[in-house]
Amino acid sequence: MRLTTVKEFRDQATKFLRSKDPVLITRRGKPAGIYVSLQEGEDLPFDFRKELMLTLASQVKKSLEEHGLSEEAVLDDFEVSRKTRR
């Protein structure tokens, strides 16, 4: 796994996106994110996918709560938006 800063990742994104090595991105010395390249036809290990989905779900839930929204409200809004685009 490579280690880089947010600035370096931004400035050299093309290089990192071509690489097959996972990249730990840091901000002020603390982990800010992870970039994992997905090659065509490649699957992530189950445990990694599970942890990723749990983390994403937790972050979405926290964001909804911070904005005073419910999942149902977001889905209703999406449905209205989808119908008006037809």
N, C-alpha and C positions, 0 to 999 in steps of 0.2 A: 504494500500500500504506500502510495506517495503522500507527502504532506506538503500543503501549499497554503498561502494566504488568499483571502478573498480577492485582493488586488492582483496578485500574480495569476490566479485562476481566470479572472476577467481579462487580463492583458494577453494571456496565452491560451484562451479557451479552445481554439482550433486544435492546438497541440494536445491538450488534455482530452478533447472529444475523440481524437483519433487513437489514443492510447487504450490498451486493454487493461491497464493497471487501475485499480480503485484509487480514488483520491480523497483524502481527508482534508477538508477546507476549514481553515481557522480564521477567526476574527479576534484580534488582540490576544492571541495565544490560546484562545478557547475554541473548541470544536463548534463550527457553524453549520456544517453539512458534509455530506458524503456524495461523491459522484461515482457511480458504477456504470461502466460502459456495457451495453447490451449488444452483443453481436447477433446477427440475424440467426434465428432458430435456437438461440441459447436461452435456457431457463435459469432463473435464479434458484438457489437452494431453498427448499421449503421453509426452513427455519428463518432464513433471511426475509423471504416474502411475508411470512407471518408477522415478524417483528416490524417490518416496514408498514404493513397495513394497520397494525395496532397503533403505531406511532402516528400515522396520518389520521386515523379515526379520532384519536385523542386530541390532536391539534385542531381538527375541524370542529369537534364538539366544543372545545375551549373557545374558539373564535365565534361560534354561534352564540354561546352564552354571553361572551363579552359584548356582543352586538344586540342582545336581547331577542334573538331569533330562535325559532324552532325548526327542526328538520322538515316538518309538515309545511311551514310557511315558505321555506326555500323550494320545496317540491311543487307547491302550488304556483309560486312565481315562475318557476321553470316551465310548468305546463302552460300557463298563460302566454309566456314568451314564445314557446314552441308553436302554439296555435296561431299567434299573430304573424308569424313568419311565412305561413303557407301562402 
